[in-house]
């Protein structure tokens, strides 16, 4: 009998083997309605940098304070935001691979995409795409086992 748990197990097997890629839409995972959202991800690094800039203004003067403000802004927008995105994507991946219920929840909210690693043109986006049909057509059919045989 085909169930969401069985299809989810196939996705998990493919993801663990690196044959299926799961992408999280960053716009979704950053929204407060997402189950993986954490206010601390962006607020704590930003608060730390604000305190650092304020201390530079107080202790080092206006010129070094403005310089530290510029450096912290560049640091935040180039490195900290990438780090936040990586943490959110990792958290989303762990959540959706943990159970079929989590997968269905994030899929229905429009936060996921799935595609074959060896053929990025074959993909399915949530919530409009049918992930069960994707698994049935591309994973159960044997696309992944064909890749295993070629290795």
C-alpha positions as CSV (number, residue, x, y, z in Angstrom):
1,X,0.0,0.0,0.0
2,X,1.3,3.4,-0.9
3,X,1.4,5.9,1.9
4,X,3.1,9.3,2.6
5,X,5.4,7.4,5.0
6,X,6.6,5.1,2.2
7,X,7.1,7.9,-0.3
8,X,8.9,10.0,2.4
9,X,11.2,7.0,3.1
10,X,12.2,6.9,-0.6
11,X,12.9,10.6,-0.5
12,X,15.0,10.2,2.6
13,X,17.0,7.3,1.1
14,X,17.6,9.3,-2.0
15,X,18.6,12.5,-0.1
16,X,21.0,10.5,2.2
17,X,22.6,8.9,-0.9
18,X,23.0,12.3,-2.6
19,X,20.7,11.3,-5.5
20,X,17.8,13.6,-4.6
21,X,18.3,17.3,-3.7
22,X,15.9,19.0,-1.3
23,X,15.8,22.8,-1.6
24,X,14.2,25.1,0.9
25,X,12.8,28.4,-0.4
26,X,14.6,30.9,1.8
27,X,11.8,33.4,1.6
28,X,9.5,30.9,3.2
29,X,11.9,29.6,5.9
30,X,12.6,33.2,7.0
31,X,8.9,33.9,7.5
32,X,7.6,33.8,11.1
33,X,4.9,31.3,10.1
34,X,7.5,28.7,9.1
35,X,8.0,25.9,11.7
36,X,11.7,26.3,11.4
37,X,11.8,30.0,12.0
38,X,14.0,31.1,14.9
39,X,14.1,34.8,15.9
40,X,17.6,34.3,17.4
41,X,19.1,33.4,14.0
42,X,19.2,37.0,12.8
43,X,18.6,39.0,15.9
44,X,21.4,37.8,18.1
45,X,24.2,38.4,15.5
46,X,22.7,41.8,14.6
47,X,22.5,42.8,18.3
48,X,26.1,41.7,18.8
49,X,27.2,43.9,15.9
50,X,25.1,46.9,17.1
51,X,26.7,46.6,20.5
52,X,30.2,46.4,18.9
53,X,29.5,49.6,16.8
54,X,28.1,51.4,19.9
55,X,31.2,50.6,21.9
56,X,33.4,51.8,19.1
57,X,31.5,55.1,18.9
58,X,31.8,55.6,22.7
59,X,35.4,54.4,23.2
60,X,37.1,55.2,19.9
61,X,35.4,58.3,18.6
62,X,33.3,59.3,15.6
63,X,35.7,58.4,12.8
64,X,36.4,54.8,14.1
65,X,32.8,54.4,15.0
66,X,31.7,55.2,11.5
67,X,34.4,52.9,10.1
68,X,33.3,50.1,12.4
69,X,29.6,50.7,11.4
70,X,30.6,50.3,7.7
71,X,32.7,47.2,8.4
72,X,30.0,45.6,10.5
73,X,27.4,46.3,7.8
74,X,29.5,44.7,5.1
75,X,30.3,41.8,7.4
76,X,26.6,41.3,8.3
77,X,25.3,41.5,4.7
78,X,28.1,39.3,3.2
79,X,28.9,36.7,5.9
80,X,26.2,36.7,8.6
81,X,23.3,36.5,6.2
82,X,24.9,33.5,4.4
83,X,25.5,31.8,7.7
84,X,21.8,32.4,8.7
85,X,20.6,31.0,5.4
86,X,22.8,27.9,5.8
87,X,21.5,27.3,9.3
88,X,17.9,27.7,8.2
89,X,18.3,25.3,5.3
90,X,20.1,22.8,7.4
91,X,17.3,23.0,10.0
92,X,14.6,22.7,7.4
93,X,16.4,19.6,5.9
94,X,16.6,17.9,9.2
95,X,13.0,18.7,10.0
96,X,11.5,17.5,6.6
97,X,13.6,14.3,6.6
98,X,12.6,13.5,10.2
99,X,9.0,12.5,9.4
100,X,6.5,12.4,6.6
101,X,4.2,14.7,8.6
102,X,6.9,17.4,8.7
103,X,7.5,16.9,5.0
104,X,3.8,17.3,4.1
105,X,3.5,20.3,6.4
106,X,6.3,22.2,4.8
107,X,5.3,21.0,1.3
108,X,1.8,22.3,1.7
109,X,3.1,25.7,3.0
110,X,5.2,26.1,-0.1
111,X,8.6,25.9,1.4
112,X,10.3,23.0,-0.5
113,X,11.5,21.8,-3.9
114,X,12.8,18.4,-4.8
115,X,14.9,17.4,-7.8
116,X,17.1,14.6,-9.1
117,X,20.8,15.3,-8.5
118,X,21.9,13.8,-11.8
119,X,19.3,15.7,-13.8
120,X,18.5,19.2,-12.3
121,X,15.8,19.7,-15.0
122,X,13.7,17.1,-13.3
123,X,12.2,18.8,-10.3
124,X,9.0,19.4,-8.4
125,X,8.1,22.6,-6.5
126,X,5.7,23.0,-3.6
127,X,2.9,23.6,-3.1
128,X,1.7,23.3,-6.7
129,X,3.7,20.2,-7.7
130,X,2.6,16.7,-6.6
131,X,5.6,15.3,-4.7
132,X,3.9,11.8,-4.6
133,X,3.8,11.7,-8.4
134,X,7.4,12.9,-8.5
135,X,8.5,10.0,-6.3
136,X,6.3,7.5,-8.2
137,X,7.6,8.7,-11.6
138,X,11.2,9.3,-10.9
139,X,12.3,7.5,-7.8
140,X,10.1,4.4,-7.7
141,X,10.5,4.0,-11.5
142,X,14.2,3.4,-11.0
143,X,16.0,6.6,-11.9
144,X,17.9,6.3,-8.7
145,X,18.7,2.6,-9.1
146,X,19.9,3.3,-12.6
147,X,22.3,5.9,-11.1
148,X,23.5,3.3,-8.6
149,X,24.2,0.8,-11.4
150,X,26.3,3.4,-13.3
151,X,28.6,3.9,-10.3
